Structure formats: structure tokens, C-alpha cells
Amino acid sequence: MVDILSRRDPHGYFVIPLKVEGKDIVEKIISQYGESSAKIVESHEAILVRVKSRSVAEKIIRAAEKRSLLLIEEVD
């Protein structure tokens, strides 16, 4: 989580890579907290969630971690 929250994209968004199955969870969290600036970019294998709010990003990451939906490469 620290790695994702430690940097933003050039437009100021936190970018969270998730498995496609995480879309429903993300949409629920976004609507629950009224994050109007959030964006979901979909592909066949993954989704990228872009949010401005750090607290909403933390909630998405925690929910995704519980369900093993984060797409993070382990570095040895």
C-alpha cells in the first residue's frame, strides 16, 4: 500500500492496479464516498483505478488486499 500511495501520476491521481474482479468493489467504494473525480480504466486483464483522494485510495487498497485483487509485482 505504501508504494501505491507514495506517488501520483502527472495529473495528481493515485493509480491502483487491480484484477478485473475488483471493479464492483471499487464502484461501491467510489459511490459510497462520493468520489466524483475517480476514474476506472478497463482492459481485458486488469483495471486501473485513478482517484484524487488519499483516503478513498486507502479504502480501495485495503478492500482489494483482503480479497487478493491487487496487481502488484513482488521485487526480490
Buried (B, 14 or more C-beta within 10 A) or exposed (E): BEEBEEEBEEEEBBBBBBBEEBBEBBEEBBEEBEBEEBBBEEEEEBBBBBBBBEEBBBBBBEBBEEEEBBBBEEEE
